[in-house]
Amino acid sequence: MPIYEYRCPSCGFQKEHLQKMSDEPLSVCPSCGTTGYAKQLSAAGFQLKGSGWYATDFKGGAKSAAPAAESTPSPATGGCGGGCACH
């Protein structure tokens, strides 16, 4: 269930509420009892942690380019210089 942040324009009371997406939005302030209690636009409440696909593939951004291939072919690498995808 998502967590929604609400704020009252009358008294300034602010609180997070755990609600189903299908629930009606709250409209009465639990602090002062006036109507106008409304959802606020806020950041998502989750953080990706650990060593899964996100941390290893995307978190660091673009990786630096691979080192340039050798200029002279090497017999051990089949003459391609080792810079191709076949090795």
N, C-alpha and C positions, 0 to 999 in steps of 0.2 A: 504494500500500500504506500502511496506517495505521502510525503510530508509537505503540507502547505503552510506558508507563513501568512499570518493575518495581522492587520493593524487597524486600530480605531482612530478615525480622524478627530473625534471629539476629545478624548482623554490621552491619546498617544499610546495606549496599551498595545503591546505587540507580543504575539505568541505563535508557536508552531503547533499545528494540529495534524494528527495522523488520520487520514480519511481515504475512503475508497474513491476511485475516480467517478463512480456513479452516484456518490452522495451529493446532495444539494449543498451549495456553498453556505457557510455560516454568514449570518447577517446581524446578529445581536452581540454586542460587546459583552464578554463575561465579567469585565471589570466595572463598567458604568451602566450597562443595560441599554444604551442607546443603539439605534440601528445605524448602519453604515459601516460596520465591521467588514473589511474587504481583504481579499487575497492580494498579496504583494508579489511582484515579479522578483524571483531570487535565483541564485545559482543552484545547479543540481547538487544534491546532497550525497554524492558518492565519490570515492577516490580509488583509482586502480593501483594496487600494490602487488608486490611479489615479483616472481621471475617468469611469469607467463608470457604469452605471445605479445602482449602490449609492451612490456618492459624490454623485451629483446628485439622486437621488430619495429616499433613505432616511437617509443618514448624519447629516444635520443635524437630523433630527427634524421636527416640524411647523413649517411656515413661518408667519410672522405673516399675519394677514388682509389682504386687499387694501384699499387706501384706499377710503373711502366714496364713493359716486357723487355727482355734482354734484346740488345741490338743484333747479336750474332747467334745463330741457331746452335743449340746444344744437342749433341748426339743422344744424350740421356732423355731428352724430352721429345724426340722424334722430329726435330728440326722446326718446331713451332715456337720455340722460345719460352714455353711455359705460360704465356699470357693468354692462352685461349681457354675455352670451357672444357676441352677434352681431357684436361689433367686435374 
